[in-house]
Amino acid sequence: MSALSRLAAVMRKETLQMRRDRLTFAMIIGIPLLQILLFGYAINTDVRNITTAVADEANSHLSREFIARLEQTQVTRIDQRVNTARDLENLLRAGKISIGIAIPPDFDRRIVDPERAAAHILVDGSDPTIGGIADALRNMPLSFDTGREKQRLEQIEIRAYFNPERRTPVNVIPGLIGVILTMTMMIFTAVAIVRERELGNLELLINTPVSSAELMLGKVVPYIVIGLIQLLVILLAGDLLFNVPVRGSVLDLYLAASLFIAANLALGLFVSTAVKSQFQAMQMTFFLILPSILLSGFVFPFDGMPKFAQYLGEALPITHFIRLTRGIMLREASLGDMPGAMLYLAAFSVVAITAAALRFSKRLD
């Protein structure tokens, strides 16, 4: 038998093995197809519908025309109207808006005075892309009919909150915490049950008086401690190397991180109960990690994504955790300012760990 024949035999054997392994075969076709469809439609650098609030203290014909012009750009989506610029600052700190438009009471007079800012754009500087959007709004050509002549609006002042110097590490590191924890925690636990099976330890665990829920929790808790240690390392490196602050409560940050780590570990365990080998576990994990990075608002503005992509992004734990880290670290927000994100992480953890335990019990039966 020639070397070429032996090679062909091995290749045929490997191909047949892949065909028998339906999950692997489905991943070979499904992963690239789903990824190209999902991200081809979801990733959009032409940002629209940024969450915006307006404080129109002038309430004049010209100020209303100014607001209408902003809405016509479709860059901003005005969801709220408040009374003062202080109200806009509070909404920014709570993460409820990305841009605030403050129009002073003497807006009409400021239009004809090139020395004074006619309006102010308040920007959430914790999101790296919002500053560029605000610059585009400021440079938008606007002219108003003041009754005597067409007056071009020259002065719109941008106030960048939480990162006025627009330093990239300040924007990136709070989100990067979520990306790093997602990758490491999911990979650790996605192979946990599969590894026990491949090493022959699963039968030993079955014969012990440990319940499925106890086994799942026992797998998760040690990694929560590891994740918190990773968080400490990232925070120290961010502070010492890049001067990235933690303006809010460190305790709040650790509480949020604990829930987020638990959510990712529970999801990893569910993956571990759904696959047959460590190779499949790694494939499934990377399939979940890429959407977590691209649909969470870490790279692209969340408001600028299509609605269906936003729904998918809202289902991901990292989306809510990035909101928490940016709020706590940069905006000095508290967990009370963002209760929805904490509730979602807690609910996701409970549902995922329960689903993993039930699936594990079913496989044992």
C-alpha positions in Angstrom: 0.0 0.0 0.0 1.5 3.3 -1.1 2.0 6.4 1.0 -0.6 8.2 -1.1 -3.2 5.4 -0.5 -2.6 5.4 3.2 -3.0 9.2 3.2 -6.3 8.9 1.3 -7.5 6.3 3.8 -6.8 8.5 6.8 -8.5 11.5 5.1 -11.6 9.3 4.3 -11.7 8.1 7.8 -11.5 11.7 9.2 -14.2 12.9 6.8 -16.6 10.1 7.8 -15.9 10.9 11.5 -16.9 14.5 10.9 -20.1 13.4 9.1 -21.1 11.2 12.0 -20.4 14.0 14.5 -23.5 16.1 13.6 -22.7 18.9 16.0 -19.2 19.5 14.6 -20.6 19.2 11.0 -23.3 21.8 11.8 -20.7 24.1 13.3 -18.5 23.9 10.2 -21.4 25.1 8.0 -23.5 27.1 10.5 -20.9 29.2 12.4 -19.5 31.1 9.4 -23.0 31.5 7.8 -24.6 32.8 11.0 -21.6 35.1 11.7 -21.6 36.7 8.3 -25.4 37.2 8.3 -25.5 38.5 11.8 -22.5 40.9 11.7 -23.1 41.9 8.1 -26.4 43.4 9.1 -25.7 44.4 12.7 -22.4 46.2 12.4 -23.1 49.8 11.3 -20.5 52.6 11.5 -23.1 55.1 10.1 -24.5 55.8 13.5 -28.1 56.8 13.9 -30.7 57.2 16.7 -28.4 58.1 19.6 -30.4 58.4 22.8 -30.8 62.1 23.5 -32.5 64.4 25.9 -33.2 68.2 25.5 -33.5 71.0 28.0 -35.1 73.8 26.1 -35.1 76.7 28.6 -35.8 79.2 25.8 -38.9 77.5 24.4 -39.0 79.9 21.5 -39.8 79.5 17.8 -36.1 79.4 17.0 -35.2 76.9 19.7 -38.0 74.6 18.6 -36.7 74.9 15.0 -33.2 74.1 16.2 -34.5 70.9 17.9 -36.4 69.9 14.8 -33.3 70.3 12.7 -31.4 68.0 15.0 -34.1 65.4 14.8 -34.1 65.6 11.0 -30.5 64.5 10.9 -31.6 61.1 12.4 -28.3 61.0 14.3 -30.1 61.8 17.5 -33.3 60.3 18.9 -34.9 62.7 21.4 -36.5 60.5 24.1 -36.8 62.9 26.9 -37.4 66.6 27.5 -36.2 68.0 30.9 -36.1 71.4 32.5 -32.5 72.2 33.1 -28.9 71.3 32.1 -28.5 69.8 35.6 -31.3 67.3 34.8 -29.3 66.4 31.6 -26.2 65.8 33.7 -28.1 63.4 36.0 -29.4 61.4 33.0 -25.9 61.2 31.7 -24.5 60.0 35.0 -27.2 57.3 35.2 -26.5 56.1 31.7 -30.0 56.9 30.5 -28.9 59.1 27.6 -25.7 59.5 25.5 -26.2 63.1 24.4 -27.9 66.1 26.1 -28.9 69.3 24.3 -28.9 72.3 26.6 -30.6 75.4 25.1 -30.2 78.6 27.3 -33.1 81.0 28.0 -31.6 83.7 25.7 -31.0 81.4 22.8 -32.5 83.8 20.3 -30.1 86.6 21.3 -27.1 84.2 21.3 -27.7 83.3 17.7 -26.8 86.7 16.5 -23.8 87.0 18.9 -20.8 85.0 17.6 -18.9 85.5 20.8 -21.3 83.4 22.9 -22.3 79.7 22.6 -25.9 79.5 21.5 -26.4 76.0 22.7 -24.4 73.2 24.5 -24.1 69.6 23.6 -23.4 67.5 26.7 -21.7 64.2 25.8 -21.2 60.9 27.6 -17.4 60.7 27.3 -17.4 57.1 28.7 -18.5 55.9 25.2 -15.6 56.4 22.8 -17.7 57.0 19.7 -20.1 59.6 21.0 -17.6 62.4 21.0 -17.2 62.1 17.2 -21.0 62.2 16.8 -21.2 65.4 18.8 -18.5 67.0 16.7 -20.6 66.2 13.6 -23.6 67.8 15.2 -21.7 70.9 16.1 -20.3 71.3 12.5 -23.8 70.8 11.0 -24.6 73.9 8.8 -27.6 75.7 10.4 -29.2 79.0 9.6 -32.2 80.7 11.1 -34.6 83.4 9.9 -34.4 86.0 12.8 -36.9 88.3 11.1 -34.3 90.6 9.7 -31.9 88.3 7.9 -30.8 84.7 7.6 -28.4 84.1 10.6 -26.0 81.2 10.5 -25.5 79.4 13.8 -21.8 79.5 14.5 -21.4 78.6 18.1 -22.3 75.2 19.6 -20.2 74.2 22.6 -19.4 70.6 23.4 -19.0 69.6 27.0 -17.5 66.1 27.3 -18.3 64.6 30.7 -16.4 61.8 32.4 -13.5 61.8 29.9 -13.0 65.4 28.8 -9.5 64.7 27.5 -10.9 61.8 25.3 -8.2 59.4 26.3 -8.7 56.1 24.6 -7.7 53.9 27.6 -10.3 55.5 29.8 -13.0 54.4 27.3 -11.5 51.0 26.5 -10.5 49.5 29.8 -14.0 49.4 31.5 -15.4 47.5 28.5 -12.2 45.4 28.2 -12.9 44.1 31.7 -16.1 42.5 30.4 -14.4 41.1 27.3 -11.5 39.5 29.3 -13.8 38.0 31.9 -16.2 36.7 29.3 -13.4 34.9 27.4 -11.7 33.4 30.4 -14.7 32.4 32.4 -16.7 30.8 29.6 -13.6 28.8 28.4 -12.9 27.6 31.9 -16.3 26.2 32.5 -17.3 25.2 28.9 -14.9 22.3 29.1 -15.5 21.5 32.8 -18.1 18.6 32.4 -16.6 17.4 29.1 -13.2 17.2 30.7 -14.5 15.1 33.6 -16.1 12.7 31.1 -13.0 12.4 28.9 -10.8 11.7 32.0 -13.3 9.1 33.3 -14.1 11.1 36.4 -17.7 11.7 35.6 -18.7 8.1 36.7 -17.0 8.7 40.0 -19.0 11.9 40.5 -22.2 10.2 39.6 -21.7 7.6 42.3 -21.2 10.2 45.0 -24.1 11.7 47.0 -23.6 15.0 45.1 -26.7 16.4 43.4 -26.6 18.0 39.9 -27.2 21.5 41.4 -24.4 21.0 44.0 -22.1 19.8 41.2 -22.9 22.8 39.1 -22.3 25.2 42.0 -19.2 23.5 43.0 -17.8 24.0 39.5 -18.8 27.7 39.5 -17.8 29.1 42.9 -14.0 28.6 42.6 -13.9 30.3 39.3 -15.8 33.3 40.7 -12.9 33.8 43.0 -10.5 33.5 40.1 -12.5 36.0 38.1 -12.4 38.5 41.0 -8.6 38.1 41.2 -8.5 38.8 37.4 -10.6 42.0 38.0 -8.1 43.2 40.6 -5.2 42.6 38.2 -7.0 44.6 35.4 -7.9 47.4 37.7 -4.3 47.7 39.1 -2.8 47.6 35.6 -5.3 50.2 34.4 -4.5 52.5 37.2 -0.7 52.1 37.3 -0.1 51.9 33.5 -2.9 54.0 32.0 -4.2 56.1 34.8 -7.7 54.9 34.4 -9.7 55.8 37.5 -12.4 54.1 39.5 -14.5 57.1 40.4 -17.4 55.2 41.9 -17.5 52.5 44.6 -15.1 49.6 44.3 -17.5 47.5 46.3 -20.2 48.2 43.7 -17.8 47.2 41.0 -17.0 43.9 42.7 -20.7 43.2 43.3 -21.4 43.8 39.7 -18.4 41.7 38.6 -19.5 38.8 40.9 -22.9 38.6 39.2 -21.4 38.9 35.7 -18.8 36.2 36.4 -21.5 33.9 37.7 -23.6 34.6 34.6 -20.7 33.7 32.3 -19.7 30.6 34.3 -23.3 29.4 34.2 -23.5 29.9 30.5 -20.2 28.0 30.1 -21.5 25.1 32.1 -24.7 24.9 30.0 -22.4 24.7 26.9 -20.4 22.0 28.6 -23.6 19.9 29.1 -24.6 20.4 25.4 -21.4 19.2 23.7 -19.5 15.9 23.6 -15.9 16.9 23.4 -13.5 19.7 24.6 -13.0 20.6 20.9 -16.8 21.2 20.5 -16.9 23.1 23.7 -14.1 25.5 22.5 -15.9 26.0 19.1 -19.2 26.8 20.8 -17.5 29.2 23.2 -15.8 31.2 20.4 -19.2 31.3 18.6 -20.7 33.0 21.7 -17.7 35.2 22.4 -17.6 37.1 19.1 -21.2 38.4 19.4 -20.5 39.3 23.0 -17.7 41.6 21.8 -19.4 43.1 18.8 -23.0 43.4 19.9 -22.4 44.7 23.5 -21.6 48.3 22.7 -17.9 47.8 23.4 -16.8 48.4 19.8 -19.9 50.1 18.2 -22.5 52.4 19.7 -25.4 50.2 20.9 -28.0 52.8 19.9 -26.7 52.8 16.3 -27.3 49.0 15.7 -30.5 47.8 14.0 -33.3 46.8 16.4 -32.9 43.0 15.9 -29.2 43.4 16.8 -30.1 45.4 19.9 -32.4 42.6 21.0 -29.6 40.1 20.6 -27.2 42.4 22.4 -29.6 42.9 25.3 -29.7 39.1 25.8 -25.9 39.1 26.4 -24.6 39.5 30.0 -21.6 41.6 28.8 -23.9 44.3 27.4 -25.3 45.0 30.9 -21.9 44.6 32.6 -20.2 47.2 30.3 -23.0 49.6 31.2 -22.3 48.9 34.9 -18.5 49.3 34.6 -18.6 52.5 32.6 -21.2 53.9 35.0 -19.3 53.0 38.2 -15.7 53.6 37.0 -16.2 56.7 34.9 -19.6 58.4 35.7 -19.4 57.7 39.5 -22.8 56.0 39.3 -24.1 53.6 41.9 -25.8 50.3 41.5 -29.0 52.0 42.4 -28.7 54.2 39.3 -28.6 51.0 37.1 -30.9 48.5 38.8 -32.0 46.9 35.5 -28.5 45.7 34.6 -28.0 44.0 38.0 -31.4 42.3 37.9 -30.8 41.0 34.5 -27.4 39.5 35.4 -28.9 37.9 38.5 -31.8 36.4 36.6 -29.5 35.2 33.8 -27.3 33.4 36.3 -30.2 31.6 38.0 -31.8 30.6 34.7 -28.5 29.4 33.1 -27.3 27.4 36.2 -30.8 25.8 36.5 -30.8 24.9 32.8 -27.3 23.4 33.1 -28.3 21.3 36.1 -31.5 20.1 34.5 -29.7 19.1 31.3 -26.9 17.4 33.3 -29.6 15.4 35.2 -31.3 14.4 31.9 -28.0 13.2 30.5 -27.4 11.1 33.6 -30.8 9.5 33.2 
